[in-house]
Amino acid sequence: MSRPTIEQGVTWGAGGGHNESYAQSAGHESAHGHHWETSPWPLVLVIGILFLIPFAFALYFVYAKPLMAMLSLGIGAPLTVIAIAGWIREGVGQKDEPGYVLTAMPLFIFAEAFIFIAFFAGYWVVRLSSSGWPPDGTPEISKTVPLIMTAILVASSFTIHHSEERMEKGDRGGFLTWLIATIILGTVFMLLTINEYSHLMAEGFNFKTNIFSTVYYSITGFHFSHVLVGVGMFVCILIPALMNKMSKSFVKAASMYWHFVDIIWFFVLTQVYLWS
């Protein structure tokens, strides 16, 4: 007789509760190990990011070919979005085995933290070795808007935490409500960032204005990309959840990632905006 295994993806009931769905193993896993999962989406994602960032950057700033840079962005952006959507769709659809996602996400966060550390270390070297700061050509950057953005991002950490709690208690309505609130807050944060960029660029403060502008757009832009990915993850969680499908471990991993993005923002706020 084959040994049954538990598939722990949540199937929500129509009345707001939930039932744990169970399925027997088809015999593709051994008694002492897991089968290997394969996916094309990581490769597609890497190709998309190559066209989206380094290729486009080099074509525009190094080789002065804006048309080719736009073409590179046109290839990279849809590839990246499609790859993220496909990868997340696979993650949500797989069996809810915490060892896959909840172990990998801290490792991913650890790696991302080192990239941020590199950005900040470069900024500190430039900042501390400069005789005058900010450099000439730097407009007055508002400190009020970043503080509002901080309140929004902190609030979004509370909303995703409440969403996770509602999921654990089987409250589908509460889970969806708090998840949508998190998506809205993350979107507002991004819109404020874009609005701030547009005002600064209108004053002539762009990526090439001076060393501070390069650092400013690099650090805040890199953080913006993480917020965008986080909101994208929540949207990819929301869509199957509306169709009564959910992976608890995936929600927990996404929540973990979002708290990391929130913590990093405090470094961005204090070092880039408030340290003047």
C-alpha positions in Angstrom: 0.0 0.0 0.0 1.4 3.4 -0.9 2.1 6.0 1.8 -0.2 9.0 1.5 1.4 12.5 1.7 -0.3 15.7 2.6 -0.7 18.5 0.1 -1.3 21.5 2.3 -2.5 24.2 -0.2 -5.5 26.0 1.2 -8.9 25.7 -0.5 -11.2 28.4 0.8 -14.8 27.6 1.5 -17.6 29.7 0.2 -18.7 30.7 3.7 -15.4 32.4 4.6 -13.8 29.3 6.3 -11.3 27.0 4.7 -10.7 23.3 4.3 -7.2 21.7 4.0 -7.0 19.8 0.8 -5.3 16.4 1.0 -4.0 14.3 -1.9 -2.2 11.0 -2.1 1.3 10.9 -3.5 1.5 9.5 -7.1 4.6 7.6 -6.2 7.0 10.1 -7.7 8.7 10.8 -4.3 10.8 8.3 -2.4 10.2 7.6 1.2 13.4 9.4 2.3 13.7 12.4 -0.1 12.0 14.9 -2.4 11.8 14.9 -6.1 13.6 17.7 -8.1 11.5 20.6 -9.3 12.5 22.1 -12.7 11.3 25.4 -14.1 12.3 27.5 -17.2 11.3 30.8 -15.5 14.6 31.6 -13.6 16.5 31.4 -16.9 13.9 33.7 -18.6 14.1 36.1 -15.7 17.9 36.3 -15.9 17.7 37.0 -19.7 15.0 39.7 -19.1 17.1 41.4 -16.4 20.1 41.4 -18.6 18.2 43.3 -21.3 16.4 45.5 -18.8 19.3 46.8 -16.8 23.0 46.2 -17.9 22.4 46.0 -21.6 20.1 49.1 -21.6 22.4 51.0 -19.3 25.5 50.3 -21.4 23.8 51.1 -24.6 22.5 54.5 -23.3 25.4 55.7 -21.1 28.4 54.0 -22.6 27.7 53.7 -26.3 25.3 56.6 -26.6 22.7 54.7 -28.6 19.3 55.7 -27.0 17.3 53.8 -29.7 19.1 50.6 -29.0 18.7 51.2 -25.3 14.9 51.6 -25.7 14.8 48.4 -27.8 16.7 46.6 -25.0 14.2 47.9 -22.5 11.3 46.8 -24.7 12.7 43.3 -24.7 13.8 43.1 -21.1 10.7 44.6 -19.4 8.1 42.1 -20.8 10.5 39.2 -20.4 11.0 40.1 -16.7 7.3 40.5 -16.0 6.4 37.3 -17.8 9.1 35.4 -16.0 8.1 36.7 -12.6 4.4 35.9 -13.2 5.2 32.4 -14.5 7.6 31.6 -11.6 5.1 32.9 -9.0 2.3 31.0 -10.7 4.4 27.8 -10.4 5.2 28.5 -6.7 1.5 29.1 -5.8 0.4 26.0 -7.7 3.0 23.6 -6.1 2.5 21.6 -3.0 2.8 23.6 0.1 6.1 22.2 1.4 7.7 24.9 3.6 11.2 23.6 2.9 11.1 24.9 -0.6 10.1 28.5 -0.1 10.6 29.4 3.6 14.3 28.3 3.5 15.1 29.9 0.1 13.6 33.3 0.9 15.9 34.1 3.8 18.9 33.1 1.6 17.6 35.4 -1.1 17.1 38.3 1.4 20.6 37.7 2.7 22.0 38.1 -0.8 20.0 41.2 -1.6 21.1 42.8 1.7 24.7 42.5 0.5 23.8 44.4 -2.7 22.3 47.2 -0.7 25.4 47.2 1.6 27.6 47.7 -1.5 25.4 50.7 -2.6 25.6 52.3 0.9 29.3 51.6 1.3 30.0 53.4 -2.0 27.8 56.3 -0.9 29.6 56.5 2.5 33.0 56.7 0.8 31.9 59.4 -1.5 30.0 61.3 1.2 32.7 61.2 3.8 35.5 62.1 1.4 33.7 65.1 -0.1 34.7 68.6 1.0 31.2 70.0 0.4 27.9 68.2 0.4 25.6 68.2 -1.5 27.5 68.9 -4.7 26.7 71.8 -6.9 23.6 71.3 -9.0 21.6 69.5 -6.3 18.2 71.0 -5.7 16.4 71.1 -2.4 15.0 67.6 -1.8 11.9 67.5 0.3 12.1 65.6 3.6 8.4 65.7 4.1 7.5 63.4 1.2 10.0 60.6 2.3 8.5 60.7 5.8 5.0 60.3 4.4 6.4 57.4 2.3 7.8 55.9 5.4 4.5 56.0 7.2 2.9 54.3 4.2 5.5 51.5 4.0 5.3 50.9 7.8 1.5 50.7 7.5 1.9 48.2 4.7 4.0 45.9 7.0 1.1 45.9 9.5 -1.5 45.2 6.8 0.4 42.2 5.3 0.9 40.9 8.9 -2.8 41.1 9.5 -3.5 39.4 6.2 -1.2 36.6 7.1 -3.0 36.2 10.5 -6.4 36.1 8.8 -5.1 33.4 6.5 -3.9 31.3 9.4 -7.4 31.6 11.1 -9.2 30.7 7.9 -10.8 34.1 7.4 -10.8 34.4 3.6 -12.5 37.8 3.6 -10.1 39.3 6.1 -7.1 37.8 4.3 -8.2 39.4 1.0 -9.1 42.7 2.5 -5.7 43.2 4.2 -3.8 41.8 1.2 -5.6 44.4 -1.1 -4.8 47.1 1.4 -1.1 46.1 1.2 -1.1 46.3 -2.6 -2.7 49.7 -2.5 -0.2 51.1 0.0 2.7 49.7 -2.0 1.3 51.2 -5.2 0.9 54.6 -3.5 4.5 54.4 -2.3 5.7 53.8 -5.9 3.5 56.6 -7.2 5.0 59.0 -4.7 8.5 57.9 -5.8 7.7 58.5 -9.4 6.2 61.9 -8.6 9.3 62.8 -6.7 11.5 61.7 -9.6 9.5 63.8 -12.1 9.8 66.9 -10.0 13.5 66.5 -9.5 14.1 65.8 -13.2 12.1 68.8 -14.2 14.6 70.9 -12.2 17.4 69.3 -14.1 18.4 66.8 -11.4 18.9 63.6 -13.4 21.2 60.5 -13.2 24.2 62.4 -14.7 23.9 65.8 -12.9 26.5 65.0 -10.2 27.8 62.2 -8.0 24.9 62.6 -5.5 22.3 62.3 -8.3 23.9 59.1 -9.4 23.9 57.7 -5.9 20.4 59.0 -5.2 18.8 57.4 -8.2 20.8 54.2 -7.9 19.8 53.6 -4.2 16.2 54.8 -4.3 15.7 53.2 -7.7 17.0 49.8 -6.5 14.7 50.0 -3.5 11.8 51.0 -5.8 12.5 47.9 -7.9 12.1 45.7 -4.7 8.8 47.4 -3.9 7.6 46.7 -7.4 8.6 43.1 -7.1 6.8 42.8 -3.7 3.6 44.4 -5.1 3.8 42.0 -8.1 4.1 39.0 -5.7 1.0 40.1 -3.8 -0.9 40.6 -7.0 0.1 37.1 -8.0 -1.1 35.8 -4.6 -4.4 37.8 -4.9 -5.4 36.4 -8.3 -5.4 32.7 -7.4 -6.8 33.5 -3.9 -9.8 35.0 -5.6 -10.2 31.7 -7.3 -10.0 29.8 -3.9 -6.4 28.7 -4.3 -3.6 29.6 -1.9 -0.2 28.4 -0.7 0.4 29.3 2.9 4.2 29.1 2.7 4.2 31.3 -0.4 2.3 34.0 1.5 4.6 33.8 4.4 7.7 34.1 2.1 6.2 37.1 0.4 5.4 38.7 3.8 9.0 38.0 4.9 10.3 39.7 1.7 8.1 42.7 2.3 9.3 43.3 5.8 12.9 43.2 4.5 11.9 45.9 1.9 10.5 48.0 4.8 13.6 47.7 6.9 15.9 48.7 4.0 13.8 51.8 3.5 14.8 53.1 6.9 18.4 53.0 5.8 17.5 54.8 2.5 15.5 57.4 4.5 18.2 58.2 7.1 21.2 58.0 4.8 20.0 59.5 1.5 17.3 61.9 2.6 17.9 62.9 6.2 21.8 62.9 6.3 22.6 66.3 4.8 
